[in-house]
């Protein structure tokens, strides 16, 4: 992480734990907003904003999916990080560094953070929503960015889908709040637990969530709120699509694979079939990225499998 603007030691996945030894995720440090009416410091403009993402990362992939579903590909540009996480964290790809105006001479994402705040202290994470005009980070919280992409760009957005419809907001917020600790962060709580008890608690939460989502989709669907795809589907999908590739083995979430759940397997394929979603999924990046975490896989060996049914849709 960065401490007063200086990179401190080698990258580590766990920076904080709770009293039981459970993984604690850092709160995002940049929370400004883009508005379509210009009421914030960051008005919506085509070509002004840029996303730094990693295809391994579920949080970053949320923003890529929202960008695609809202038809903002020509409005917001994107740089993809290298999948492997090295001693200095996320590394900009050669293509990202070739965009010298946007990359600001950076090799690592933490240099984008210190370009914004030379004294920044905290994790240097993706996604990063960057403003080329002011040369600063607007936001690095994926939940905020998804909602900005949904409603903050007004007529610049070509996609007709509303990921956060007003009549479902209370229900969406409630289901988001239920899914996050049990599934989205639950797999990380299992993988990065530092005690047996913390791991067992997380493991139980993960499979309670998977069982409940299987029941919900078996008795409803095609999406989590019936016929309408919402931001909650994005949140669930990015974890489900990575589960058998990484979380089942590397994170020891190994009670059963998602591919053994009929409704969840069909759901993954339905979301993948939505135009724009499949382009945000890279099994190669996901495996190379997660299996580059030295604390969990010190020899860096990347598994060849698994061969999953939904891969034929990519």
Secondary structure, 3 states (H helix, E strand, C coil): CEECCEECCCCCCCCCECCCCCECCCCCCCECCEECCCCCCEECCCCCEEEEECCCCHHHHHHHHHHHHCCCCCCCEEEEECCCCECCECEECHHHHHCHHHHCCCCEHHHHHHHHCCCCCECCCCCEEEECCCCEEEECCHHHHHHHHHHCCHHHCCCCCCCCCHHHHHHHHHHHHHHHHHHHCHHHHHHCCCCHHHHHHHHHHHHHHHHHHHHHHHCCCCECEECECCHHHHHHHHHHHHHHHHHCCCCCCCCCCHHHCHHHHHHHHHHHCCCCCHHHCCHHHHHHHHCCCCCCCCCCCCCCCCCCHHHHHC
